[in-house]
Amino acid sequence: MEIKTIATTPIEGQKPGTSGLRKKTRVFMEPGYLENFVQATFDAIGGAEGKTFVIGGDGRYFNAEAIQTILRMAAANGARRAIVGQGGLLSTPAASNLIRKYKTDGGLILSASHNPGGIDEDFGLKFNIPNGGPATESVTEAIYAGTMSISRYHILETRDLDLNTIGESRLGDMVVTVIDPVSDYLDLMAGIFDFGSIRALFSSGFRIRFDAMHAITGPYAKAILEGALGAPAGSVINAVPLPDFGGGHPDPNPTWAKQLMDEVMSSNGPDFGAASDGDGDRNMILGRNTYVSPSDSLAILTANARLVPGYAKGLAGVARSMPTSCAADRVAQKLGIESFETPTGWKFFGNLLDAGRVTICGEESFGTGSDHVREKDGLWAVLFWLNILAERKVSVAEILQDHWATYGRNYYSRHDYEALPIDQAKALMSRVENRLATLAGMRVAGLKVSMADSFSYHDPVDGSVSRNQGLRVQFEGGARAIFRLSGTGTEGATLRLYVEYLETDPGKLGQDTQAALRPVIEAAHVLSGIDSLGRAAPDVIT
Ligand code: G16
């Protein structure tokens, strides 16, 4: 086995986005593309010498080949050990757990999350730091800077390693430990939730359907829901991870998890439905005939946390991304705990979690999690809901109604316009941005603007400032319209319009979401000229 140092030159566009580097799979497969990024990552953290890394991915197309390259490069860069999920598979939250549990120096997670997989679809790679969370902005900037000046990478010349057999082997001087991807994660969940109580719920005839969307949570959900908790066989569907996710978008929302939606949103559907995404960090929660918006889910988990053994002592605080509805803030206020508003991107929760300022975090983009790992966690959210349902012995719909009656209802929706020409999307954002300074006090489509700005985040822990994190327009009475360009797409630009309105009138809590939001949507359209995009409707409505 020979360590080779290969001369290379910088490749344009290796700038990590909201969550790592995501590109078309064919781009990642170009000679040197993956290698440059991996070497820049090792260089950015002061080299790999003597370090231990967790390595795994969501099993999408190119996962198996990319892992072999990363292992060879880790060995050639002097890493001491690599902990790899069997078959090269690890969900993102499970990887985060392993990084923390085994006190490693970080991890490389191969995934483009909810983006589709396949040779003509998407691939991604991100580095997580020793706290288990996504690299902070200073690290991703250093990686990017490295990709711009790279001149060589190191790689071991050797055969592929067998990753299907659990156990230890060597790659040069590096030890490779192949582990069962599920067991450490199962132990973690069993330490947080009341498995006995959830088991009793299932044996009482409570029916659940979990859609793994042909992605990574399949093996985890099978082992935990059907195995440890005794849900009937078949409760977990689409449970085998496939390289192309069965040709679908592994994105747990009403558009892409339509099979599940159709089943649960009917009067004889199961009591509870849930789905997770490509790499297992997202979740969608449903009850019979009931859709729970991710923002409401965060607020409900926060309000009910004491019912769960792992949070029985209470929460330190709660954090949400800026475009997530303000529902959780009012729960925090009532509980007398701190609440925080961060930019979109799980990495912004890391400092708050590490500092013990918050226990639970969530985002409108179907992500919720806590201080048990440093990633959002799809199955954790599902178990949290099941634990609450087992304790409260009411339906999902009743929990929602009760919550709204107590706190008011934040009607909430996100409208996505995908694959727009980049210039057109940027022009729309500039148009809105240029109007922000003069909007306060104006009426737009009948709504009075109370505040408008471009969101900047001042991290209360390390004092860093992140600017240009979305354009906010707030209206009197608690309505908001927010405009942002996605940082996770790989094709053109995706414009996200987030709309919200707070209703406290007990007689108006059961309206159709889109109808209730119509005035805010109209104001947002007038403000931004979205209609000039020439799209009849958004591509995705959440
Ligand atoms: C990633 C990030 C999330 C973010 C989401 C959407 O999720 O981890 O924090 O909310 O993307 O980001 P954007 O609006 O920029 O597309 P995932 O599940 O894709 O890793």
Residues whose N, C-alpha, C, O or C-beta is under 5 A from the ligand:
A	BS01	G16	T18 S19 S113 H114 R282 T344 G345 W346 E363 S365 L485 S486 G487 T488
